[in-house]
Amino acid sequence: MKKIIFYLVLMICSSQGYATKVDTNARSEQTAVLVVHCESSKSNNPALFKFFKQQFQRNRWEVFMHPVSRVQMQSDYRYLALDRKVQSLAKQGFERIMIIGYDDTNKLISYYLSGIPSKKIKAFVGINMTGQRTTKEDIASDNASSLLNIKIPVLDIFGSHAHPAVLTSTDRRAFAMTLHRSDCDCQKSRQTVIKNANATFHGHEIQLTTRITNWFDSI
């Protein structure tokens, strides 16, 4: 009853144009969506990230952008920086942390999640993941190898006109992501493609965001 009264007051105040402060404690589980992206022009997609913010906030999810520089991507401490961000969100009271990676940052996130991350992390979305390791790359550069050890649901999503490195490794990633193991919660992991979309998802932003939102709702 108290929650119902609170939301009625909130709706009345909003309709009258009064500023209102949302009582986050009224939610049983607070959800944070952490979008990790590289600051380089190639991997930065502000138009797409704007769609993320708009859609996710409609679901009463808090959205946090976590930019990573090229220097940080190559640093030995890159995983610690991501972990500090996750721990910070956990300390703020977020019980459900959803991580979204875009392009190169998927390597960073998948390797981090293949270790022993915070139990508050409930799902990982990898946009434009690759998975074709070459002799010049180590295991930390190979999404598919890391996916073998991730114990939370993963959504592998990409466009049908994505980069060749994404398209040629779909089977390898799918196998690694859905391989049945008794020690993980992989049953809700999915691999999905958006037809006619390229790596930037220009013109397909709503479709991409909707699929991610619906999948988050199923977790």
N, C-alpha and C positions, 0 to 999 in steps of 0.2 A: 504494500500500500504506500509506504514512504517513497519508493522509487517512482510509482505512478504519479504521486503528487509532485515530486521533483520535476518530472518531465512535463507535466501540465504547466507548472510555473515557468519552466524554461521556454515552452512554446508561446505562452502568453507574452512574456517579456520580449521575445524575439519579434513577435508580430507587432508589438508596440514600438519597436525600434530601440529598446533599451539594450545596453551592453550587458552580456551575461557571461559569467565564468562557469565553465562546465566542471562539475565535480567528477573528476576522473575516478574517484573511489566508488562511484555508483556502478561502474562496470565490473563484472565478475572477473573478466580477463582483459587486460590491456594489450593491444597488439601494436607492435612497431614494425614498420617495413623499412629495411635498411638497403638503400640502393648504392651499390659500390661501382664507381665508374672511373676511368682514367681521364686525367685532365687534358691529354693530347687531343688535338683537333680531330684525329681519326676516330677515336673511341668516345668522344664526348657528343652527346645527342640531347641538348637542352629541350628541344621541342618534344621529344618523346618523354623525357623525365617530367615535363610539365603535365602531360596527360596522366602519368602515374600519380602525381600529387593530387590532381583534381579527382580522379576516380577513387583512389584509396581513401582520401579524406571523407568522401561521401559514405564510406563504410565505417566511419569513425575510427579509422586507423591513423596513427601518427606516422608521418613519412620523414625519414632522415637521409640526406644525401652524404655520401662518404667519398669525396674525390681522392684519387691516388695519383701522384705524379709518376713520371717515368723513372725518376731516380728512386723513389720509394718502391716501385715495382721490382727493382733490381737489388734492393737492399736486403741484407740478411735478417733485418728486423721487420720486414713487411708483414709477417704473420702476427707479430706482437702488436703492431699498430691496429690491425683489424680486431684482434682479441680485446684490446683496451676499449675500443668503441663498443663492442658487444657487451663487455662487462659494465660499461657506463650505462647502457640502456637497461640492463638487468637491475642495476642499483636504483634506477629511476622508477622501478616498479613494473616494468613490462614483462608479462608472463609469457607472451608469445612473440618471438622475434623471427620475422621472415626476411631472408636475405635474397636480394636480386643482384646478379652479376651481369655485366654487359661487355661483350668482346673479350679483350685480354684479361680483364679482372676475374674472369671465371677460373683461370688457372690459379690465381691467388686464393680465391674462396674455396674451390674444391680441394686444394691441398690442405688448407686450414681445417676444413670440415672432416677430412679423412683422419685427422688426429683425434684429440679429445676436447672438442669445443664445449661451450656452455650448453647445459641441458635446456636452457630457455629458447634455443634456436630450434624451431619446429619445422622449417621447410626452406628449401633452396631452389630458386629459379635461375637457370643459366640461359641467357639469351645469346645466341650465336656461339655456342660452345664448339670447340674443336676437339679432336681426340686422336690425331694421327701423329704419333711420336716418331721423330727422326733420330738418327744416330748422334746428332749434335745437341739434342735436348735431354735433360735429365728428367727424372720421374716427376719433379715438381712442375714441369711444363706440360705434362700430359694429363688432360682432364679425365680421359677414360681410365687410366690407372688409378687416379684418385677416387673416381666414382665407385670403384670396387670396395672401398673401405668407408664410404659415407653411410651412416646409419639412420638418416632421416629422409623423408620423401623429397624427391628431386623432380622438377619439371624442366625438361630439356626442350626449349622452344626456339624455332628459327624459321626463316622465310624460304620459300621454294627457290628463290633467286639469291640465296646467301652466298658467301664466299666459298670457293671450292674446298677449302680446308674444313669447313663446317659440313658440307654435303657428303664428302667422301668418307667421313668417319661416323656417319649416323649409326650404322650397324654395330660398330665397336662400342660406341657410347651406350646404345640401347642394351646391349648384352651386359655391360658392366653395371649399368644402373638398375636393371631388373633381375639380376642374378639372385636367385632365392638363397637367403641366409637366415638362419634361425636367430641371429643376434641383431637384426635390424628391422626397421619399420619401413620396408621398401614397397609394400603392396600398393601404395598410392602414387608411386613414381610413374611419370608419364613422359613420352616423347611425342611432340606434336609439331606439325608444320603449318604455316600460314601461306596459302597459295598466292602466288604472284607478288609476294613481299620480298624486298631486298634486305640488305643488312641493316639499313637505317629504319625500315618499316614506315617510310614516308607514304602517307595515304592509307596506312593500315594500323595507325596508332590505337584507334579505338578497339579494333578487333584484337590486337595483341593484349591491351590492357584488360579487356573483358575476359579473355581466356585465363589470364593470370589471376584476376579477381575471383573468378568462379572456382579455380583450382584451390586457391587459398581458403575459400569458404568450405571446401570439402575436407580440409585437414583438421 
